Amino acid sequence: MKPANVYRQILKAVDKHVGKDGSRRHFRDFVIQEFRSNSELSDRSAVRSKLNLASNYTYMLNSLHHHKELLFSYNIAIDRSDEVKKTLRKSAASVGLQLPEVYQP
């Protein structure tokens, strides 16, 4: 487990699941600050435990997001039109297209 890989994975998970816009930027800044402040640690066991903690947090964040998506997909009583639109937009964006905005009077 290399620190650069763990760092990259946790930043990617925080950006994807928490967000990186203005009001949620402090989560990303905290992760960056913690990795920078612990980069000079000489105790290998402390470094290993902190990397393990960061890796576990990344796994938990990804798992919670996946679990939430599964719950939404199995619940038929919820209006899923927003999720369907989101999926269609992601599919269209993957081939370089954009869906037009639908007029709502």
MMTF fields as JSON, N, C-alpha, C and O atoms, coordinates in Angstrom:
{
  "mmtfVersion": "1.0.0",
  "mmtfProducer": "UNKNOWN",
  "numBonds": 419,
  "numAtoms": 420,
  "numGroups": 105,
  "numChains": 1,
  "numModels": 1,
  "chainsPerModel": [1],
  "groupsPerChain": [105],
  "chainIdList": ["A"],
  "bondAtomList": [4, 2, 8, 6, 12, 10, 16, 14, 20, 18, 24, 22, 28, 26, 32, 30, 36, 34, 40, 38, 44, 42, 48, 46, 52, 50, 56, 54, 60, 58, 64, 62, 68, 66, 72, 70, 76, 74, 80, 78, 84, 82, 88, 86, 92, 90, 96, 94, 100, 98, 104, 102, 108, 106, 112, 110, 116, 114, 120, 118, 124, 122, 128, 126, 132, 130, 136, 134, 140, 138, 144, 142, 148, 146, 152, 150, 156, 154, 160, 158, 164, 162, 168, 166, 172, 170, 176, 174, 180, 178, 184, 182, 188, 186, 192, 190, 196, 194, 200, 198, 204, 202, 208, 206, 212, 210, 216, 214, 220, 218, 224, 222, 228, 226, 232, 230, 236, 234, 240, 238, 244, 242, 248, 246, 252, 250, 256, 254, 260, 258, 264, 262, 268, 266, 272, 270, 276, 274, 280, 278, 284, 282, 288, 286, 292, 290, 296, 294, 300, 298, 304, 302, 308, 306, 312, 310, 316, 314, 320, 318, 324, 322, 328, 326, 332, 330, 336, 334, 340, 338, 344, 342, 348, 346, 352, 350, 356, 354, 360, 358, 364, 362, 368, 366, 372, 370, 376, 374, 380, 378, 384, 382, 388, 386, 392, 390, 396, 394, 400, 398, 404, 402, 408, 406, 412, 410, 416, 414],
  "bondOrderList": [1, 1, 1, 1, 1, 1, 1, 1, 1, 1, 1, 1, 1, 1, 1, 1, 1, 1, 1, 1, 1, 1, 1, 1, 1, 1, 1, 1, 1, 1, 1, 1, 1, 1, 1, 1, 1, 1, 1, 1, 1, 1, 1, 1, 1, 1, 1, 1, 1, 1, 1, 1, 1, 1, 1, 1, 1, 1, 1, 1, 1, 1, 1, 1, 1, 1, 1, 1, 1, 1, 1, 1, 1, 1, 1, 1, 1, 1, 1, 1, 1, 1, 1, 1, 1, 1, 1, 1, 1, 1, 1, 1, 1, 1, 1, 1, 1, 1, 1, 1, 1, 1, 1, 1],
  "groupList": [{"groupName": "MET", "atomNameList": ["N", "CA", "C", "O"], "elementList": ["N", "C", "C", "O"], "formalChargeList": [0, 0, 0, 0], "bondAtomList": [1, 0, 2, 1, 3, 2], "bondOrderList": [1, 1, 2], "singleLetterCode": "M", "chemCompType": "L-PEPTIDE LINKING"}, {"groupName": "LYS", "atomNameList": ["N", "CA", "C", "O"], "elementList": ["N", "C", "C", "O"], "formalChargeList": [0, 0, 0, 0], "bondAtomList": [1, 0, 2, 1, 3, 2], "bondOrderList": [1, 1, 2], "singleLetterCode": "K", "chemCompType": "L-PEPTIDE LINKING"}, {"groupName": "PRO", "atomNameList": ["N", "CA", "C", "O"], "elementList": ["N", "C", "C", "O"], "formalChargeList": [0, 0, 0, 0], "bondAtomList": [1, 0, 2, 1, 3, 2], "bondOrderList": [1, 1, 2], "singleLetterCode": "P", "chemCompType": "L-PEPTIDE LINKING"}, {"groupName": "ALA", "atomNameList": ["N", "CA", "C", "O"], "elementList": ["N", "C", "C", "O"], "formalChargeList": [0, 0, 0, 0], "bondAtomList": [1, 0, 2, 1, 3, 2], "bondOrderList": [1, 1, 2], "singleLetterCode": "A", "chemCompType": "L-PEPTIDE LINKING"}, {"groupName": "ASN", "atomNameList": ["N", "CA", "C", "O"], "elementList": ["N", "C", "C", "O"], "formalChargeList": [0, 0, 0, 0], "bondAtomList": [1, 0, 2, 1, 3, 2], "bondOrderList": [1, 1, 2], "singleLetterCode": "N", "chemCompType": "L-PEPTIDE LINKING"}, {"groupName": "VAL", "atomNameList": ["N", "CA", "C", "O"], "elementList": ["N", "C", "C", "O"], "formalChargeList": [0, 0, 0, 0], "bondAtomList": [1, 0, 2, 1, 3, 2], "bondOrderList": [1, 1, 2], "singleLetterCode": "V", "chemCompType": "L-PEPTIDE LINKING"}, {"groupName": "TYR", "atomNameList": ["N", "CA", "C", "O"], "elementList": ["N", "C", "C", "O"], "formalChargeList": [0, 0, 0, 0], "bondAtomList": [1, 0, 2, 1, 3, 2], "bondOrderList": [1, 1, 2], "singleLetterCode": "Y", "chemCompType": "L-PEPTIDE LINKING"}, {"groupName": "ARG", "atomNameList": ["N", "CA", "C", "O"], "elementList": ["N", "C", "C", "O"], "formalChargeList": [0, 0, 0, 0], "bondAtomList": [1, 0, 2, 1, 3, 2], "bondOrderList": [1, 1, 2], "singleLetterCode": "R", "chemCompType": "L-PEPTIDE LINKING"}, {"groupName": "GLN", "atomNameList": ["N", "CA", "C", "O"], "elementList": ["N", "C", "C", "O"], "formalChargeList": [0, 0, 0, 0], "bondAtomList": [1, 0, 2, 1, 3, 2], "bondOrderList": [1, 1, 2], "singleLetterCode": "Q", "chemCompType": "L-PEPTIDE LINKING"}, {"groupName": "ILE", "atomNameList": ["N", "CA", "C", "O"], "elementList": ["N", "C", "C", "O"], "formalChargeList": [0, 0, 0, 0], "bondAtomList": [1, 0, 2, 1, 3, 2], "bondOrderList": [1, 1, 2], "singleLetterCode": "I", "chemCompType": "L-PEPTIDE LINKING"}, {"groupName": "LEU", "atomNameList": ["N", "CA", "C", "O"], "elementList": ["N", "C", "C", "O"], "formalChargeList": [0, 0, 0, 0], "bondAtomList": [1, 0, 2, 1, 3, 2], "bondOrderList": [1, 1, 2], "singleLetterCode": "L", "chemCompType": "L-PEPTIDE LINKING"}, {"groupName": "ASP", "atomNameList": ["N", "CA", "C", "O"], "elementList": ["N", "C", "C", "O"], "formalChargeList": [0, 0, 0, 0], "bondAtomList": [1, 0, 2, 1, 3, 2], "bondOrderList": [1, 1, 2], "singleLetterCode": "D", "chemCompType": "L-PEPTIDE LINKING"}, {"groupName": "HIS", "atomNameList": ["N", "CA", "C", "O"], "elementList": ["N", "C", "C", "O"], "formalChargeList": [0, 0, 0, 0], "bondAtomList": [1, 0, 2, 1, 3, 2], "bondOrderList": [1, 1, 2], "singleLetterCode": "H", "chemCompType": "L-PEPTIDE LINKING"}, {"groupName": "GLY", "atomNameList": ["N", "CA", "C", "O"], "elementList": ["N", "C", "C", "O"], "formalChargeList": [0, 0, 0, 0], "bondAtomList": [1, 0, 2, 1, 3, 2], "bondOrderList": [1, 1, 2], "singleLetterCode": "G", "chemCompType": "PEPTIDE LINKING"}, {"groupName": "SER", "atomNameList": ["N", "CA", "C", "O"], "elementList": ["N", "C", "C", "O"], "formalChargeList": [0, 0, 0, 0], "bondAtomList": [1, 0, 2, 1, 3, 2], "bondOrderList": [1, 1, 2], "singleLetterCode": "S", "chemCompType": "L-PEPTIDE LINKING"}, {"groupName": "PHE", "atomNameList": ["N", "CA", "C", "O"], "elementList": ["N", "C", "C", "O"], "formalChargeList": [0, 0, 0, 0], "bondAtomList": [1, 0, 2, 1, 3, 2], "bondOrderList": [1, 1, 2], "singleLetterCode": "F", "chemCompType": "L-PEPTIDE LINKING"}, {"groupName": "GLU", "atomNameList": ["N", "CA", "C", "O"], "elementList": ["N", "C", "C", "O"], "formalChargeList": [0, 0, 0, 0], "bondAtomList": [1, 0, 2, 1, 3, 2], "bondOrderList": [1, 1, 2], "singleLetterCode": "E", "chemCompType": "L-PEPTIDE LINKING"}, {"groupName": "THR", "atomNameList": ["N", "CA", "C", "O"], "elementList": ["N", "C", "C", "O"], "formalChargeList": [0, 0, 0, 0], "bondAtomList": [1, 0, 2, 1, 3, 2], "bondOrderList": [1, 1, 2], "singleLetterCode": "T", "chemCompType": "L-PEPTIDE LINKING"}],
  "groupTypeList": [0, 1, 2, 3, 4, 5, 6, 7, 8, 9, 10, 1, 3, 5, 11, 1, 12, 5, 13, 1, 11, 13, 14, 7, 7, 12, 15, 7, 11, 15, 5, 9, 8, 16, 15, 7, 14, 4, 14, 16, 10, 14, 11, 7, 14, 3, 5, 7, 14, 1, 10, 4, 10, 3, 14, 4, 6, 17, 6, 0, 10, 4, 14, 10, 12, 12, 12, 1, 16, 10, 10, 15, 14, 6, 4, 9, 3, 9, 11, 7, 14, 11, 16, 5, 1, 1, 17, 10, 7, 1, 14, 3, 3, 14, 5, 13, 10, 8, 10, 2, 16, 5, 6, 8, 2],
  "groupIdList": [1, 2, 3, 4, 5, 6, 7, 8, 9, 10, 11, 12, 13, 14, 15, 16, 17, 18, 19, 20, 21, 22, 23, 24, 25, 26, 27, 28, 29, 30, 31, 32, 33, 34, 35, 36, 37, 38, 39, 40, 41, 42, 43, 44, 45, 46, 47, 48, 49, 50, 51, 52, 53, 54, 55, 56, 57, 58, 59, 60, 61, 62, 63, 64, 65, 66, 67, 68, 69, 70, 71, 72, 73, 74, 75, 76, 77, 78, 79, 80, 81, 82, 83, 84, 85, 86, 87, 88, 89, 90, 91, 92, 93, 94, 95, 96, 97, 98, 99, 100, 101, 102, 103, 104, 105],
  "secStructList": [7, 7, 2, 2, 2, 2, 2, 2, 2, 2, 2, 2, 2, 0, 0, 0, 0, 0, 7, 7, 1, 4, 4, 4, 2, 2, 2, 2, 2, 2, 2, 2, 2, 2, 2, 2, 2, 6, 6, 6, 7, 7, 7, 2, 2, 2, 2, 2, 2, 2, 2, 2, 2, 2, 2, 2, 2, 2, 2, 2, 2, 2, 2, 2, 2, 2, 2, 2, 2, 2, 2, 2, 2, 2, 7, 6, 6, 1, 7, 7, 2, 2, 2, 2, 2, 2, 2, 2, 2, 2, 2, 2, 2, 2, 6, 6, 7, 7, 7, 7, 7, 7, 7, 7, 7],
  "xCoordList": [0.85, 0.0, 0.893, 1.538, 0.917, 1.757, 0.962, -0.227, 1.619, 0.917, 0.303, -0.789, 0.987, 0.459, -0.842, -1.774, -0.907, -2.127, -3.283, -4.405, -3.013, -4.052, -4.536, -5.735, -3.601, -3.927, -4.818, -5.822, -4.445, -5.212, -6.612, -7.592, -6.705, -8.003, -8.93, -10.122, -8.387, -9.252, -9.71, -10.853, -8.843, -9.27, -10.324, -11.27, -10.163, -11.147, -12.494, -13.537, -12.478, -13.72, -14.39, -15.611, -13.616, -14.182, -14.775, -15.865, -14.071, -14.591, -15.883, -16.817, -15.935, -17.093, -18.303, -19.422, -18.098, -19.217, -19.564, -20.724, -18.609, -18.876, -19.078, -19.996, -18.228, -18.319, -17.096, -16.37, -16.888, -15.729, -16.094, -15.231, -17.39, -17.808, -17.514, -16.966, -17.867, -17.494, -17.869, -17.043, -19.096, -19.534, -18.958, -18.948, -18.49, -17.954, -16.456, -15.879, -15.853, -14.415, -13.567, -12.452, -14.077, -13.276, -12.97, -11.974, -13.791, -13.479, -12.213, -11.311, -12.171, -11.0, -9.761, -8.676, -9.919, -8.791, -8.264, -7.057, -9.162, -8.73, -7.887, -6.859, -8.318, -7.556, -6.173, -5.174, -6.114, -4.825, -3.923, -2.733, -4.492, -3.711, -3.177, -2.017, -3.995, -3.557, -2.44, -1.482, -2.543, -1.482, -0.19, 0.894, -0.29, 0.921, 1.561, 2.786, 0.751, 1.315, 1.931, 2.842, 1.439, 1.977, 3.022, 3.455, 3.434, 4.408, 5.814, 6.651, 6.085, 7.42, 7.527, 8.539, 6.521, 6.583, 7.668, 7.796, 8.447, 9.523, 9.132, 9.745, 8.126, 7.663, 6.852, 5.755, 7.411, 6.767, 5.427, 4.503, 5.319, 4.045, 2.953, 1.794, 3.309, 2.32, 1.885, 0.704, 2.836, 2.513, 1.618, 0.638, 1.956, 1.167, -0.254, -1.215, -0.382, -1.717, -2.55, -3.751, -1.92, -2.653, -3.053, -4.142, -2.183, -2.534, -3.658, -4.551, -3.607, -4.673, -5.995, -7.04, -5.955, -7.155, -7.718, -8.928, -6.851, -7.298, -7.87, -8.871, -7.252, -7.751, -9.104, -9.999, -9.248, -10.528, -11.626, -12.772, -11.286, -12.265, -12.71, -13.893, -11.772, -12.102, -13.045, -14.031, -12.738, -13.583, -14.988, -15.984, -15.063, -16.354, -17.164, -18.366, -16.508, -17.187, -17.753, -18.9, -16.95, -17.415, -18.535, -19.49, -18.429, -19.445, -20.768, -21.831, -20.713, -21.941, -22.663, -23.889, -21.888, -22.495, -23.131, -24.235, -22.434, -22.97, -24.228, -25.201, -24.201, -25.362, -26.562, -27.687, -26.328, -27.401, -28.004, -29.224, -27.164, -27.663, -28.49, -29.517, -28.049, -28.817, -30.175, -31.185, -30.205, -31.476, -32.443, -33.633, -31.939, -32.799, -33.284, -34.428, -32.427, -32.83, -33.844, -34.629, -33.852, -34.783, -36.122, -37.104, -36.176, -37.4, -38.272, -37.962, -39.351, -40.223, -41.115, -41.554, -41.393, -42.314, -41.743, -42.502, -40.453, -39.823, -39.866, -39.65, -40.145, -40.111, -38.669, -37.832, -38.377, -37.008, -36.678, -35.654, -37.501, -37.265, -35.943, -35.258, -35.579, -34.309, -33.117, -32.141, -33.2, -32.11, -31.992, -30.89, -33.139, -33.129, -32.527, -31.743, -32.889, -32.321, -30.814, -30.06, -30.393, -28.961, -28.223, -27.148, -28.791, -28.181, -28.134, -27.131, -29.211, -29.234, -28.208, -27.545, -28.08, -27.08, -25.668, -24.829, -25.394, -24.062, -23.781, -22.664, -24.794, -24.627, -24.379, -23.514, -25.126, -24.941, -23.578, -22.915, -23.168, -21.874, -20.716, -19.659, -20.903, -19.807, -19.491, -18.387, -20.441, -20.189, -20.087, -20.061, -20.031, -19.807, -21.058, -20.979, -22.203, -23.456, -24.03, -23.642, -24.965, -25.687, -27.17, -27.618, -27.933, -29.374, -29.952, -29.492, -30.946, -31.555, -32.408, -32.935, -32.535, -33.395, -34.848, -35.205, -35.676, -37.075, -37.849, -37.685, -38.683, -39.484, -40.557, -41.307, -40.632, -41.633, -42.41, -41.869, -43.68, -44.441, -44.781, -45.417],
  "yCoordList": [-1.177, 0.0, 1.237, 1.558, 1.915, 3.093, 4.342, 4.443, 5.286, 6.508, 7.277, 7.83, 7.317, 8.056, 7.429, 8.144, 6.102, 5.431, 5.677, 5.944, 5.589, 5.823, 7.269, 7.537, 8.184, 9.608, 9.871, 10.577, 9.306, 9.484, 8.893, 9.504, 7.704, 7.041, 7.801, 7.938, 8.291, 8.987, 10.336, 10.735, 11.04, 12.304, 12.062, 12.838, 10.999, 10.666, 10.32, 10.735, 9.564, 9.196, 10.41, 10.549, 11.283, 12.488, 13.395, 13.936, 13.566, 14.402, 13.833, 14.578, 12.522, 11.894, 11.83, 12.108, 11.469, 11.191, 12.344, 12.486, 13.152, 14.28, 15.547, 16.324, 15.75, 16.926, 17.8, 17.71, 18.647, 19.532, 20.983, 21.811, 21.285, 22.668, 23.475, 22.944, 24.72, 25.664, 25.265, 25.373, 24.804, 24.522, 23.217, 23.016, 22.349, 21.059, 20.937, 19.859, 22.025, 22.031, 21.686, 21.186, 21.945, 21.738, 20.247, 19.934, 19.327, 17.904, 17.567, 16.893, 18.047, 17.797, 18.478, 17.897, 19.696, 20.416, 19.7, 19.689, 19.105, 18.375, 17.163, 16.897, 16.43, 15.25, 15.672, 15.045, 16.725, 17.213, 17.642, 17.327, 18.36, 18.833, 17.668, 17.689, 16.662, 15.508, 14.743, 14.33, 14.547, 13.832, 14.636, 14.064, 15.936, 16.762, 16.825, 16.796, 16.91, 17.014, 15.698, 15.697, 14.584, 13.282, 12.747, 11.603, 13.539, 13.054, 12.949, 12.224, 13.661, 13.622, 12.639, 12.634, 11.822, 10.867, 9.833, 9.301, 9.554, 8.574, 7.204, 6.195, 7.166, 5.902, 5.136, 5.548, 4.016, 3.264, 2.676, 2.591, 2.271, 1.699, 2.761, 2.468, 3.989, 5.079, 5.421, 5.663, 5.439, 5.717, 4.619, 4.896, 3.376, 2.246, 2.284, 2.016, 2.62, 2.661, 3.807, 3.649, 4.957, 6.08, 5.787, 6.164, 5.12, 4.739, 3.719, 3.765, 2.802, 1.803, 2.478, 2.117, 3.442, 4.193, 4.949, 4.941, 5.599, 6.328, 5.375, 5.687, 4.235, 3.238, 2.693, 2.507, 2.439, 1.959, 3.013, 2.676, 4.268, 5.339, 5.432, 5.627, 5.295, 5.308, 4.17, 4.36, 2.985, 1.816, 2.036, 1.69, 2.612, 2.867, 3.891, 3.717, 4.947, 5.985, 5.421, 5.694, 4.638, 4.015, 3.017, 2.942, 2.251, 1.253, 1.895, 1.417, 2.966, 3.663, 4.244, 4.191, 4.788, 5.345, 4.237, 4.4, 3.122, 1.994, 1.435, 1.093, 1.348, 0.852, 1.775, 1.306, 3.065, 4.041, 3.89, 3.941, 3.707, 3.499, 2.222, 2.197, 1.167, -0.082, 0.098, -0.388, 0.788, 1.019, 1.804, 1.493, 2.808, 3.575, 2.726, 2.861, 1.862, 1.063, -0.018, -0.423, -0.496, -1.541, -1.001, -1.741, 0.252, 0.828, 1.341, 2.35, 0.638, 0.962, 2.159, 2.854, 2.417, 3.476, 4.879, 5.848, 5.008, 6.318, 6.71, 5.882, 7.972, 8.475, 8.465, 9.2, 7.657, 7.459, 8.268, 8.019, 9.207, 9.944, 10.721, 10.832, 11.256, 11.977, 11.049, 11.413, 9.837, 8.878, 8.421, 8.229, 8.249, 7.829, 8.932, 8.649, 10.195, 11.317, 11.396, 11.646, 11.178, 11.222, 10.125, 10.367, 8.929, 7.815, 8.102, 7.823, 8.656, 8.989, 10.069, 9.998, 11.066, 12.118, 11.572, 11.954, 10.67, 10.069, 9.222, 9.224, 8.494, 7.669, 8.54, 8.231, 9.611, 10.515, 11.206, 11.386, 11.59, 12.262, 11.331, 11.784, 10.035, 9.09, 8.992, 8.591, 9.352, 9.352, 10.768, 10.957, 11.753, 13.133, 13.904, 14.901, 13.468, 14.161, 14.779, 14.432, 15.708, 16.308, 16.175, 16.372, 15.842, 15.777, 17.179, 18.003, 17.463, 18.798, 18.952, 17.975, 20.178, 20.462, 20.366, 20.902, 19.7, 19.534, 20.722, 21.115, 21.272, 22.434, 21.996, 21.058, 22.682, 22.397, 23.683, 24.608, 23.76, 24.998, 25.209, 26.204],
  "zCoordList": [0.0, 0.0, 0.0, 0.999, -1.127, -1.264, -0.888, -1.192, -0.229, 0.192, -0.977, -0.847, -2.105, -3.255, -3.757, -4.123, -3.775, -4.228, -3.269, -3.7, -1.972, -0.971, -1.047, -0.972, -1.196, -1.304, -2.519, -2.424, -3.641, -4.875, -4.739, -5.168, -4.143, -3.991, -3.046, -3.319, -1.943, -0.985, -1.547, -1.322, -2.27, -2.881, -3.95, -4.082, -4.704, -5.73, -5.108, -5.614, -4.017, -3.338, -2.709, -2.787, -2.091, -1.475, -2.55, -2.367, -3.667, -4.744, -5.317, -5.611, -5.474, -6.105, -5.179, -5.611, -3.914, -3.03, -2.091, -1.706, -1.721, -0.829, -1.646, -1.383, -2.626, -3.481, -3.313, -2.323, -4.303, -4.238, -4.496, -4.786, -4.387, -4.575, -3.315, -2.349, -3.322, -2.268, -0.86, 0.046, -0.646, 0.722, 1.273, 2.487, 0.419, 0.872, 0.632, 0.771, 0.28, -0.033, 1.193, 1.045, 2.405, 3.605, 3.839, 4.491, 3.33, 3.453, 2.666, 3.164, 1.444, 0.59, 1.171, 1.174, 1.658, 2.252, 3.494, 3.738, 4.279, 5.47, 5.088, 5.711, 4.07, 3.624, 3.143, 3.493, 2.349, 1.841, 2.987, 3.001, 3.946, 5.093, 5.919, 6.331, 6.165, 6.954, 6.266, 6.92, 4.969, 4.269, 4.254, 4.374, 4.11, 4.104, 5.489, 5.606, 6.53, 7.874, 8.34, 9.167, 7.814, 8.216, 7.25, 7.39, 6.282, 5.304, 5.894, 5.357, 6.989, 7.589, 8.758, 9.458, 8.98, 10.085, 9.838, 8.735, 10.874, 10.723, 11.281, 10.933, 12.132, 12.704, 11.655, 11.278, 11.19, 10.105, 10.523, 9.714, 11.786, 12.225, 12.275, 11.982, 12.642, 12.655, 11.237, 10.985, 10.314, 8.918, 8.365, 7.674, 8.67, 8.179, 8.733, 8.012, 10.024, 10.621, 10.037, 9.82, 9.783, 9.197, 7.75, 7.318, 7.012, 5.642, 5.639, 4.794, 6.587, 6.699, 7.049, 6.506, 7.939, 8.307, 7.098, 6.873, 6.324, 5.134, 4.096, 3.451, 3.934, 2.987, 3.419, 2.595, 4.709, 5.232, 5.082, 4.784, 5.285, 5.122, 3.664, 3.384, 2.744, 1.324, 0.984, 0.273, 1.496, 1.253, 1.829, 1.192, 3.032, 3.658, 2.854, 2.654, 2.402, 1.635, 0.335, -0.018, -0.371, -1.612, -1.351, -2.124, -0.27, 0.053, 0.449, 0.053, 1.222, 1.602, 0.382, 0.285, -0.529, -1.736, -2.577, -3.095, -2.707, -3.468, -2.791, -3.463, -1.483, -0.726, -0.922, -1.1, -0.891, -1.088, -2.483, -2.64, -3.486, -4.845, -4.943, -5.622, -4.269, -4.28, -3.614, -4.122, -2.488, -1.82, -2.697, -2.749, -3.376, -4.272, -5.443, -5.878, -5.947, -7.106, -6.744, -7.602, -5.505, -5.099, -4.603, -4.561, -4.235, -3.691, -4.828, -5.46, -5.074, -6.194, -5.861, -6.777, -4.603, -4.206, -4.42, -4.438, -4.579, -4.756, -6.237, -7.121, -6.478, -7.845, -8.335, -7.81, -9.316, -9.764, -11.01, -11.646, -11.364, -12.603, -12.551, -13.567, -11.387, -11.274, -11.469, -12.124, -10.891, -11.058, -12.507, -13.021, -13.159, -14.566, -15.431, -16.337, -15.158, -15.91, -15.712, -16.652, -14.478, -14.178, -14.941, -15.491, -14.977, -15.702, -17.198, -17.854, -17.735, -19.16, -19.5, -20.534, -18.63, -18.872, -18.833, -19.649, -17.88, -17.801, -19.031, -19.548, -19.503, -20.703, -21.93, -22.75, -22.055, -23.191, -23.123, -24.144, -21.922, -21.763, -22.081, -22.52, -21.864, -22.134, -23.622, -23.989, -24.485, -25.925, -26.48, -27.696, -25.606, -26.021, -26.387, -27.105, -25.911, -26.211, -24.952, -23.837, -25.15, -24.035, -24.309, -25.438, -23.281, -23.427, -23.372, -22.582, -24.19, -24.135, -22.889, -22.357, -22.435, -21.293, -21.743, -22.792, -20.976, -21.304, -20.751, -19.596, -21.596, -21.192, -20.208, -20.478, -19.052, -18.031, -17.76, -17.155, -18.198, -17.979, -16.52, -16.171]
}
